[in-house]
Amino acid sequence: MNTPLLSLQGLTKAYPGVVANDSVSFDIGEGEVHALLGENGAGKSTLVKMIYGLVKPDSGKMLLRGAAFAPSEPRAARADGIAMVFQHFSLFDALNVAENIALGMEKPPALRDLAARIREVSETYGLPLDPFRTVGDLSAGERQRVEIIRCLLQDPKLLIMDEPTSVLTPQEVEILFETLKKLRSEGTSILYISHKLEEIRALCDAATILRLGKNVGECVPSETSARDMAELMVGTVLQTPERAGRAFGEMALDISGLSVPSPSAFGTALKNVHLAVRKGEVLGIGGVAGNGQDELLGVLSGEILTAADAVKLMDRPIGRLGPTARRRLGLLTAPEERLGHAAAPNMSLTENALLTGSVREGLERNGFLRWSETQSFAERIIAEFDVRTPGPENAARSLSGGNLQKFVIGREVLQRPEVLVVNQPTWGVDASAAAAIRQALLDLAAKGTAVVCISQDLDELMEIADSFAALNEGRLSAPRETADLSVEEIGLMMGGAHGMEVAHV
């Protein structure tokens, strides 16, 4: 047999209260696209951080082309040919593409020479980029291209990709896959992390499955169904969300002719937005990142104030009310950014439960906190939404991204909202947890809650939404029933390729 490019042998890493990786071993072949699968908290992030030099293993070893490999920092990993595209982009909005790429290089060439190299590499791999465009003006898909090109300029032997398609339209995913297949044909190995199992089946040559920090199996994705892979990840039979038949009630949330500027210099202004959701209805709003999703959630949450009658809750004007007043009336929101917006990173889960639950859960009285009730609320969220954590006293930043997402969604769902607005509810969440979150949203709707689900996951919107509208450059299309739509049509609507006209709902 040929020597594998990278061999992991018995890698173990423990943190207080949890073993993140427990004697993990597997090989990545030369020119192989190898999937790393596992539910949230399975140990995927810790493992790739060890490969990339961000974390030192407690025991075990790695071999790169047969030689000992133990990077002390990412710089050392990059010097040995390891590159990584992270799930969260690390780019400066105010700088242009070439300047951002130069910041990640040890000895960057002159900007003009670097720009020429960026054009050459981006065109070679089908990811065209203007090196002098300001990053703040780029779409999410274009920003990902910057990260990928930055890696390709290193001529990597192994490219690690963490949830690379979570912010892309179906058309952009096709372009990315063509790029990855070209890299594979040139001998580059790719370690691919994703919860989108049909993508894994279409792209990857092999897959390693982690569960609770251990390697529990390997498979050939093209020969394994998505359901079988999901069940290997969770160790149980996967439950499919069920949509109960329901009749819609009175109008719960109504926006009419709303136009507001973005508070961010690189944001997207909302333009003549009309939106209406009835009790018991799930409205799905799709769009590529950066087309006004954050601004729309800000308008609905009360973080961006408007004219009083521009936003109505149960026919009551609330446009001038802030988040706390809206929560009191039953309009709850869960933003996309988990750490820093939906949760305070250094606060405990109990404290984070208090931050949004104090009003509706009665967690304070006469200016004093009801600490035991707050802790009980946090424990209920952890139990009912299967949040993997040693306890409610742990800081939010200690949770994996998917487990923190389950906590954030559970915190809002358990407060029995009249209207719930969620942005990217299952972003970076494994198949089992995603199914549980989607079922929770459907159950809420069945009880009469109006749900607005803003998402870039088209399968998710097709699965739970009764109607769909596309957000493009701050304009919202007229809704259509999801039963009448194909995923291809939705993808085109998200990209603005259908010449949509905004119509009043």
C-alpha positions as CSV (number, residue, x, y, z in Angstrom):
1,M,0.0,0.0,0.0
2,N,1.1,3.6,-0.6
3,T,2.0,5.6,2.4
4,P,-1.0,7.8,3.3
5,L,-0.6,11.6,3.2
6,L,-1.6,12.0,6.9
7,S,-1.9,9.3,9.5
8,L,-3.5,9.9,12.9
9,Q,-2.6,7.3,15.5
10,G,-4.4,7.3,18.9
11,L,-4.9,11.0,19.2
12,T,-6.4,11.9,22.6
13,K,-7.3,15.3,24.0
14,A,-9.2,15.9,27.3
15,Y,-10.6,19.1,28.8
16,P,-12.1,19.4,32.3
17,G,-15.2,17.3,32.4
18,V,-15.0,16.0,28.8
19,V,-12.7,13.9,26.6
20,A,-12.9,15.6,23.3
21,N,-10.9,13.0,21.4
22,D,-10.4,9.4,22.7
23,S,-7.6,7.5,20.9
24,V,-8.7,8.6,17.4
25,S,-7.0,6.9,14.5
26,F,-7.5,7.1,10.7
27,D,-5.6,7.8,7.5
28,I,-6.1,10.4,4.7
29,G,-4.8,9.3,1.3
30,E,-3.0,11.3,-1.3
31,G,-5.5,13.1,-3.5
32,E,-8.4,11.9,-1.4
33,V,-11.5,13.9,-0.3
34,H,-12.0,12.5,3.2
35,A,-15.2,13.4,5.2
36,L,-15.1,13.9,8.9
37,L,-18.6,13.3,10.3
38,G,-20.1,13.5,13.7
39,E,-22.8,15.1,15.7
40,N,-22.2,18.4,17.6
41,G,-19.7,17.8,20.4
42,A,-18.3,14.6,18.7
43,G,-14.8,16.1,18.7
44,K,-14.4,17.1,15.0
45,S,-13.2,20.7,15.8
46,T,-10.7,19.6,18.4
47,L,-9.3,17.0,16.0
48,V,-8.7,19.4,13.1
49,K,-7.3,22.0,15.5
50,M,-4.6,19.4,16.5
51,I,-3.8,18.8,12.8
52,Y,-3.6,22.6,12.2
53,G,-1.4,23.3,15.3
54,L,-4.0,25.2,17.3
55,V,-4.2,22.4,20.0
56,K,-1.6,20.0,21.3
57,P,-2.7,16.4,21.8
58,D,-2.4,14.8,25.2
59,S,-1.2,11.5,23.6
60,G,-1.0,9.8,20.3
61,K,1.0,10.9,17.2
62,M,0.6,12.1,13.6
63,L,2.7,11.2,10.6
64,L,2.8,13.3,7.4
65,R,4.0,11.2,4.5
66,G,5.6,8.8,7.0
67,A,7.5,11.4,9.0
68,A,6.6,12.6,12.5
69,F,4.3,15.6,12.4
70,A,3.6,17.7,15.5
71,P,2.9,21.4,14.6
72,S,3.4,23.7,17.5
73,E,1.3,26.5,15.9
74,P,-0.6,27.1,12.6
75,R,2.4,28.7,11.1
76,A,4.3,25.4,11.4
77,A,1.3,23.5,10.0
78,R,1.2,25.8,7.0
79,A,4.9,25.4,6.4
80,D,4.3,21.7,6.2
81,G,1.5,22.1,3.6
82,I,-1.6,22.1,5.8
83,A,-4.2,24.8,5.0
84,M,-7.6,25.4,6.6
85,V,-10.7,27.3,5.6
86,F,-12.6,28.0,8.8
87,Q,-16.4,28.0,9.2
88,H,-16.2,31.7,10.4
89,F,-14.4,33.9,8.0
90,S,-11.4,35.9,9.3
91,L,-11.5,38.9,7.0
92,F,-11.3,42.7,7.5
93,D,-14.2,44.4,5.8
94,A,-12.4,47.7,5.3
95,L,-9.5,46.1,3.4
96,N,-9.5,44.9,-0.1
97,V,-9.0,41.2,-1.2
98,A,-5.3,41.5,-1.8
99,E,-4.6,43.2,1.5
100,N,-6.6,40.6,3.4
101,I,-4.6,37.8,1.7
102,A,-1.3,39.5,2.4
103,L,-2.1,39.6,6.1
104,G,-2.1,35.8,6.2
105,M,1.2,35.4,4.5
106,E,4.6,35.2,6.2
107,K,6.5,37.2,3.5
108,P,3.9,38.8,1.2
109,P,5.2,40.0,-2.2
110,A,4.5,43.5,-3.5
111,L,0.7,44.2,-3.6
112,R,0.8,44.4,-7.5
113,D,2.6,41.1,-7.8
114,L,0.2,39.5,-5.3
115,A,-2.8,40.8,-7.1
116,A,-1.6,39.3,-10.4
117,R,-1.1,35.9,-8.6
118,I,-4.6,36.1,-7.0
119,R,-6.1,36.7,-10.5
120,E,-4.1,33.8,-11.9
121,V,-5.0,31.3,-9.2
122,S,-8.6,32.4,-8.9
123,E,-9.2,32.0,-12.7
124,T,-7.3,28.6,-12.8
125,Y,-9.7,27.2,-10.2
126,G,-12.9,28.7,-11.4
127,L,-13.2,31.2,-8.5
128,P,-12.8,34.6,-10.1
129,L,-11.9,37.4,-7.8
130,D,-11.0,41.1,-8.2
131,P,-8.1,41.6,-5.9
132,F,-8.8,45.3,-5.4
133,R,-12.5,45.0,-4.4
134,T,-13.2,45.9,-0.8
135,V,-14.1,42.8,1.2
136,G,-17.1,44.6,2.9
137,D,-18.7,44.8,-0.5
138,L,-18.4,41.1,-1.3
139,S,-21.2,38.5,-1.0
140,A,-20.7,35.5,1.4
141,G,-19.8,33.3,-1.5
142,E,-17.1,35.7,-2.7
143,R,-15.7,36.0,0.9
144,Q,-15.3,32.3,1.0
145,R,-13.4,32.5,-2.3
146,V,-11.0,34.9,-0.6
147,E,-10.3,32.3,2.2
148,I,-9.9,29.5,-0.3
149,I,-7.6,31.5,-2.6
150,R,-5.5,32.5,0.4
151,C,-5.1,28.8,1.1
152,L,-4.4,27.8,-2.5
153,L,-1.6,30.4,-2.7
154,Q,0.2,28.2,-0.1
155,D,0.2,25.2,-2.6
156,P,-1.2,23.0,0.2
157,K,-0.9,19.2,0.4
158,L,-3.9,19.0,2.7
159,L,-6.8,21.5,2.6
160,I,-9.2,21.3,5.7
161,M,-12.7,22.7,5.0
162,D,-15.2,23.3,7.9
163,E,-18.8,23.6,6.8
164,P,-17.8,25.2,3.5
165,T,-21.3,25.3,1.8
166,S,-23.3,26.8,4.7
167,V,-23.5,30.2,3.2
168,L,-23.7,29.3,-0.5
169,T,-26.6,29.0,-3.0
170,P,-26.9,25.7,-4.9
171,Q,-25.3,27.3,-7.9
172,E,-22.3,28.4,-5.8
173,V,-22.0,24.9,-4.3
174,E,-21.6,23.5,-7.8
175,I,-18.8,25.9,-8.6
176,L,-17.0,25.0,-5.3
177,F,-17.3,21.3,-5.9
178,E,-15.8,21.7,-9.4
179,T,-12.8,23.5,-7.7
180,L,-12.4,20.8,-5.1
181,K,-12.5,18.1,-7.8
182,K,-9.8,19.9,-9.7
183,L,-7.7,20.1,-6.6
184,R,-8.2,16.4,-6.0
185,S,-7.2,15.6,-9.6
186,E,-3.9,17.5,-9.0
187,G,-3.1,15.4,-5.9
188,T,-4.3,17.7,-3.1
189,S,-6.0,15.9,-0.2
190,I,-9.1,17.5,1.4
191,L,-10.5,16.9,4.8
192,Y,-14.1,17.9,4.5
193,I,-16.4,18.6,7.5
194,S,-20.1,19.1,6.8
195,H,-23.5,18.2,8.2
196,K,-25.0,18.2,4.6
197,L,-24.8,14.4,4.0
198,E,-26.0,14.4,0.4
199,E,-23.0,16.7,-0.4
200,I,-20.7,14.2,1.4
201,R,-22.2,11.4,-0.8
202,A,-21.6,13.4,-4.0
203,L,-18.1,14.6,-3.2
204,C,-16.2,12.5,-0.8
205,D,-14.2,9.3,-1.4
206,A,-14.2,8.1,2.2
207,A,-15.6,9.1,5.6
208,T,-14.7,8.7,9.2
209,I,-17.4,9.0,11.8
210,L,-16.8,10.3,15.3
211,R,-19.2,9.8,18.2
212,L,-18.5,11.2,21.7
213,G,-14.8,11.7,20.8
214,K,-14.3,8.1,19.4
215,N,-13.9,6.8,15.9
216,V,-16.9,4.6,15.6
217,G,-16.6,3.6,12.0
218,E,-15.7,4.4,8.4
219,C,-17.7,4.2,5.2
220,V,-17.7,5.0,1.5
221,P,-20.2,7.8,1.2
222,S,-21.3,7.0,-2.4
223,E,-22.2,3.5,-1.2
224,T,-24.0,4.7,2.0
225,S,-27.3,6.5,2.3
226,A,-27.5,9.8,4.0
227,R,-29.8,8.3,6.7
228,D,-27.4,5.5,7.4
229,M,-24.5,8.0,7.8
230,A,-26.7,10.1,10.1
231,E,-27.6,7.1,12.2
232,L,-23.9,6.1,12.5
233,M,-23.2,9.6,13.8
234,V,-25.9,9.6,16.5
235,G,-26.0,5.8,17.3
236,T,-29.8,5.7,17.1
237,V,-32.6,5.7,14.6
238,L,-33.0,9.2,13.2
239,Q,-36.4,10.8,13.6
240,T,-37.8,12.7,10.7
241,P,-39.7,15.9,11.6
242,E,-43.4,15.6,11.2
243,R,-45.7,18.4,10.1
244,A,-49.1,18.2,11.8
245,G,-52.0,19.5,9.8
246,R,-53.1,22.8,11.1
247,A,-55.3,25.8,10.2
248,F,-53.8,29.3,10.2
249,G,-55.3,31.9,12.6
250,E,-55.4,35.7,12.6
251,M,-52.6,37.9,11.4
252,A,-49.8,37.8,14.0
253,L,-47.0,39.9,12.4
254,D,-47.3,42.5,9.7
255,I,-44.7,44.7,8.0
256,S,-45.9,47.2,5.4
257,G,-43.7,49.1,3.0
258,L,-40.7,49.1,5.2
259,S,-37.5,50.8,4.1
260,V,-34.6,51.3,6.5
261,P,-30.8,51.9,6.1
262,S,-28.4,49.4,7.6
263,P,-26.6,50.5,10.8
264,S,-23.5,48.9,9.3
265,A,-21.3,50.6,6.7
266,F,-21.1,47.3,4.9
267,G,-24.7,46.2,5.6
268,T,-27.7,46.1,3.2
269,A,-30.6,48.5,3.5
270,L,-34.1,47.1,3.5
271,K,-36.2,48.4,0.6
272,N,-40.0,48.5,0.6
273,V,-40.4,45.2,2.5
274,H,-43.8,43.7,3.0
275,L,-44.3,40.7,5.2
276,A,-47.3,39.0,6.8
277,V,-47.4,35.9,9.0
278,R,-50.5,34.3,10.6
279,K,-50.8,32.4,13.8
280,G,-49.7,28.8,13.2
281,E,-47.9,29.6,9.9
282,V,-44.2,29.0,9.2
283,L,-42.8,31.6,6.7
284,G,-39.4,30.7,5.3
285,I,-37.2,33.5,4.1
286,G,-34.2,32.4,2.0
287,G,-31.3,34.5,0.8
288,V,-27.5,34.4,0.4
289,A,-25.8,35.9,3.4
290,G,-25.4,39.6,3.3
291,N,-28.7,40.4,1.5
292,G,-30.4,42.0,4.5
293,Q,-31.0,39.1,6.9
294,D,-29.4,40.8,9.9
295,E,-31.2,44.0,9.2
296,L,-34.6,42.3,8.9
297,L,-34.0,40.4,12.2
298,G,-32.9,43.7,13.8
299,V,-36.2,45.4,12.7
300,L,-38.2,42.5,14.0
301,S,-36.3,42.2,17.3
302,G,-36.5,45.9,18.1
303,E,-32.7,46.5,17.8
304,I,-33.5,48.7,14.7
305,L,-36.4,51.1,15.4
306,T,-38.8,52.2,12.7
307,A,-42.0,54.2,12.5
308,A,-44.4,52.8,15.0
309,D,-46.9,51.4,12.5
310,A,-44.3,50.0,10.2
311,V,-44.2,46.8,12.3
312,K,-47.4,45.4,13.8
313,L,-47.8,42.6,16.3
314,M,-51.4,41.3,16.6
315,D,-52.4,44.6,14.9
316,R,-50.6,46.6,17.6
317,P,-47.9,49.1,16.3
318,I,-44.5,48.2,17.8
319,G,-42.0,49.8,15.5
320,R,-40.8,52.2,18.3
321,L,-40.6,49.4,21.0
322,G,-37.2,47.9,22.0
323,P,-36.4,44.2,22.4
324,T,-37.5,43.9,26.1
325,A,-40.9,45.5,25.4
326,R,-41.4,43.2,22.4
327,R,-40.5,40.1,24.4
328,R,-43.1,41.1,27.0
329,L,-45.7,41.2,24.2
330,G,-44.6,37.8,22.8
331,L,-42.3,38.6,19.9
332,L,-39.0,36.6,20.5
333,T,-36.0,36.3,18.2
334,A,-32.9,34.1,17.9
335,P,-30.1,35.8,15.8
336,E,-27.6,34.0,13.6
337,E,-24.4,35.0,15.5
338,R,-24.4,32.7,18.5
339,L,-21.4,34.1,20.4
340,G,-21.7,37.8,21.1
341,H,-25.3,38.3,19.9
342,A,-27.5,35.4,20.9
343,A,-25.2,34.5,23.9
344,A,-22.6,36.3,26.0
345,P,-19.5,34.1,25.6
346,N,-18.0,34.4,29.1
347,M,-21.3,34.2,31.0
348,S,-22.6,30.9,32.2
349,L,-25.6,29.1,30.6
350,T,-27.7,30.1,33.6
351,E,-26.8,33.8,33.1
352,N,-27.5,33.5,29.4
353,A,-30.9,32.0,30.2
354,L,-31.6,35.1,32.3
355,L,-30.6,37.5,29.6
356,T,-33.6,36.8,27.4
357,G,-35.9,34.9,29.8
358,S,-36.2,37.3,32.7
359,V,-39.4,38.9,31.5
360,R,-41.5,36.0,30.3
361,E,-40.2,33.4,32.8
362,G,-40.5,35.8,35.8
363,L,-36.8,35.4,36.7
364,E,-36.6,38.7,38.6
365,R,-38.9,40.2,41.3
366,N,-38.7,43.8,42.7
367,G,-35.3,44.3,41.3
368,F,-33.8,41.0,42.7
369,L,-32.8,38.0,40.6
370,R,-34.6,34.7,41.3
371,W,-31.5,32.6,41.0
372,S,-32.8,29.1,41.7
373,E,-35.7,29.7,39.2
374,T,-33.1,30.9,36.6
375,Q,-31.0,27.8,37.1
376,S,-34.0,25.6,36.8
377,F,-34.9,27.3,33.5
378,A,-31.4,26.7,32.2
379,E,-31.5,23.1,33.3
380,R,-34.8,22.6,31.5
381,I,-33.4,24.0,28.3
382,I,-30.4,21.7,28.6
383,A,-32.6,18.6,29.2
384,E,-35.3,19.2,26.7
385,F,-32.9,20.2,23.9
386,D,-30.2,17.7,24.7
387,V,-27.5,20.3,25.1
388,R,-24.2,18.5,25.7
389,T,-22.5,20.3,28.6
390,P,-21.3,19.3,32.1
391,G,-23.9,21.7,33.6
392,P,-25.6,25.2,33.6
393,E,-22.6,26.8,35.3
394,N,-20.4,26.3,32.2
395,A,-19.7,29.3,30.1
396,A,-21.4,29.7,26.7
397,R,-18.1,29.7,24.9
398,S,-17.2,26.2,26.3
399,L,-20.0,24.6,24.2
400,S,-19.5,23.4,20.6
401,G,-21.3,25.6,18.1
402,G,-24.1,23.2,17.6
403,N,-24.8,22.7,21.2
404,L,-24.8,26.4,21.9
405,Q,-27.3,26.7,19.0
406,K,-29.5,24.1,20.6
407,F,-29.4,26.1,23.9
408,V,-30.2,29.4,22.1
409,I,-33.2,28.0,20.2
410,G,-34.4,26.1,23.2
411,R,-34.3,29.2,25.4
412,E,-36.7,31.0,23.1
413,V,-39.0,28.1,22.3
414,L,-39.6,27.3,25.9
415,Q,-40.8,30.9,26.5
416,R,-44.0,30.2,24.5
417,P,-43.8,33.1,22.0
418,E,-46.7,34.5,20.1
419,V,-44.2,35.1,17.2
420,L,-40.7,33.6,16.9
421,V,-38.2,34.8,14.4
422,V,-35.1,32.7,14.0
423,N,-32.1,33.3,11.7
424,Q,-30.1,30.2,10.6
425,P,-31.6,27.9,13.3
426,T,-29.6,24.8,12.3
427,W,-26.4,26.4,11.0
428,G,-23.5,24.0,11.9
429,V,-25.8,21.6,13.7
430,D,-25.7,17.9,13.1
431,A,-28.5,15.9,11.5
432,S,-30.1,14.7,14.7
433,A,-30.0,18.1,16.4
434,A,-31.3,19.8,13.2
435,A,-34.2,17.4,13.1
436,A,-35.0,18.2,16.7
437,I,-34.8,22.0,16.2
438,R,-37.0,21.8,13.2
439,Q,-39.5,19.6,15.0
440,A,-39.6,22.1,17.9
441,L,-40.4,24.9,15.4
442,L,-43.2,22.8,13.8
443,D,-44.6,22.0,17.3
444,L,-44.6,25.7,18.2
445,A,-46.6,26.4,15.0
446,A,-49.0,23.6,15.8
447,K,-49.7,25.4,19.1
448,G,-50.5,28.6,17.2
449,T,-47.2,30.4,17.2
450,A,-46.3,32.4,14.0
451,V,-42.8,31.4,13.0
452,V,-40.4,33.3,10.7
453,C,-37.5,31.1,9.7
454,I,-34.6,33.0,7.9
455,S,-32.3,30.4,6.5
456,Q,-29.8,29.6,3.7
457,D,-30.5,25.9,4.0
458,L,-33.0,25.2,1.2
459,D,-33.8,21.7,2.4
460,E,-34.7,23.1,5.8
461,L,-37.0,25.7,4.3
462,M,-38.7,23.1,2.1
463,E,-39.1,20.8,5.1
464,I,-40.8,23.2,7.6
465,A,-42.0,26.3,5.8
466,D,-45.6,26.7,4.6
467,S,-44.6,29.6,2.4
468,F,-41.4,31.0,1.1
469,A,-40.0,34.5,0.2
470,A,-36.6,35.4,-1.1
471,L,-34.5,38.2,0.3
472,N,-32.1,39.8,-2.3
473,E,-30.3,43.1,-2.0
474,G,-32.7,44.2,0.8
475,R,-35.9,43.4,-1.2
476,L,-38.3,40.7,-0.2
477,S,-40.2,38.8,-2.9
478,A,-43.9,38.1,-2.6
479,P,-44.3,34.7,-0.8
480,R,-45.2,31.5,-2.6
481,E,-46.4,28.3,-1.1
482,T,-43.5,25.9,-0.8
483,A,-45.6,23.1,-2.2
484,D,-45.4,24.9,-5.6
485,L,-41.6,25.4,-5.5
486,S,-38.6,23.4,-6.5
487,V,-35.2,23.8,-4.8
488,E,-33.8,25.0,-8.1
489,E,-36.4,27.8,-8.3
490,I,-35.7,28.8,-4.7
491,G,-32.0,28.9,-5.5
492,L,-32.6,31.2,-8.4
493,M,-34.8,33.4,-6.3
494,M,-32.1,33.7,-3.6
495,G,-29.6,34.7,-6.3
496,G,-32.0,37.4,-7.7
497,A,-31.8,35.7,-11.1
498,H,-35.6,35.6,-11.5
499,G,-36.1,39.4,-11.8
500,M,-38.5,39.3,-8.9
501,E,-40.9,42.1,-8.3
502,V,-41.8,43.0,-4.7
503,A,-45.5,42.5,-4.1
504,H,-47.6,43.2,-1.0
505,V,-48.6,40.1,0.9
